Amino acid sequence: NFEMLHKSSFDYLSSILSNNDIKRVPGLCFFYIDPSDVVPPVVIHYINRIRSFPKVLVLTILQHVEVPAVSETERFLFRQSDGKGVYICLARYGFSEYIDIDWKSFSDGLVENLEVFIRSLEGRAEMAKADQAIMMPETGHGVSGCEIQEPQSDLGEDLAEIKNAKEDPTFVIGRERMVAKEGSNWITHLLIDQIYGFLDKNSWPSMWFLGVPPSTSLEITMLYKV
């Protein structure tokens, strides 16, 4: 319930990243999130607490789709967020496929397809500028109210940053923990602190499931009092 009430829009994420108080440092970061059209609170929590973020951020979603298998050439779908250097990646798997990720091949495939996607954005931006130059008379007014949108980020800078950092990206995943709040009855303490706490402590880490080595991964935990 907390997750649903405190999720943020991508516009809000963009406004945070454009804040001068948030430092954009060199690097490439894959931040795993749940399938959704909004940003989970752990992403905002991380940015607000750390006050810095890599120059290229890829919000990565792993999702099963309604086909038996997805070919490697169609595995990754991308879209550009309004935030500078922020992209959203959907990594698709068929319902008969097991998400058993080899982090190196997964990272290489994601980066390669991301570079292709950004180059396609560059190509479309250049075509838009050429069309605008043809349609715009010397007065500078567009034809029939036509308006060409400028890209939200310098795509060339993003490509250069990816090239420099793709051999050593950072993988980040959010994790939630629950504890019973003060004043809760004994049943809540039993269910949350004892049973849930035991299962949580003895479960496999998410990064182990994803096959990401500890040296390149970061797990962000949010503590919920229920």
Residue, then its C-alpha position, 0 to 999 in steps of 0.5 A: n500500500f505504501e508503494m502504491l501511495h508514494k510512487s512518483s511520476f517520471d516528470y517528478l524524477s526529471s525535476i529532481l535530476s535537473n535540480n542543481d543540488i543533485k550532482r551528476v557524476p561520470g558513470l552508467c547505472f542500471f536501476y532495476i524497478d518493477p514493471s510500472d508507469v511510475v517511479p517506485p519510491v526507492v529511486i527517489h529515496y536513493i537520489n534524495r539521500i545520496r544527492s548524486f547520480p550517474k550521468v546515464l541512468v537506465l531504469t531497467i524492467l524485467q518482464h514476462v510477455e505473452v509469447p513462449a520466447v523472445s529472440e535476442t534481437e527483440r529482447f530490449l525495448f527503450r524509451q527516453s525519459d524527459g530527464k537528461g541522460v535517463y532512459i527506460c529499458l524493458a527487458r522482455y522474456g517469454f512465458s516459457e523462458y526462465i530469467d537466468i541472467d548472465w550479468k555480463s552478456f545481459s549488460d553487453g546486450l543492453v548497452e549495445n541496444l541502448e547505443v543503437f537506440i540513442r543513435s536512432l534518436e540522433g538520426r531523427a533529431e538531425m532529420a527534424k532539424a533538416d525538415q525545420a530548415i526547409m519549412m522555416p522561412e527567413t522570418g523564423h515562423g513555422v509553417s501551419g504552427c509546426e513546432i520541432q521539439e529539441p532533444q531533452s539531453d545531449l545524445g552525443e554526451d550520453l553515447a560518450e559516457i556509455k562508451n567510457a563506462k560500459e565496461d564497469p557499470t553499476f547495478v542498483i536494486g531496491r529492497e523493502r523491509m518491514v518491521a512492526k511499529e511501536g504499539s502494535n499488538w502481539i499478533t502483528h509482532l509475531l507475523i512481521d518481526q518473527i515470521y516475516g523477519f525469519l523468511d526475509k533473513n533467510s531469502w536469497p539476495s536479489m543480486w544473487f538471483l540476477g547474477v550480478p557480482p557484489s563488486t558492481s552492485l548496490e542494494i538500497t533498502m527502505l524500512y517500512k513500519v507497519 
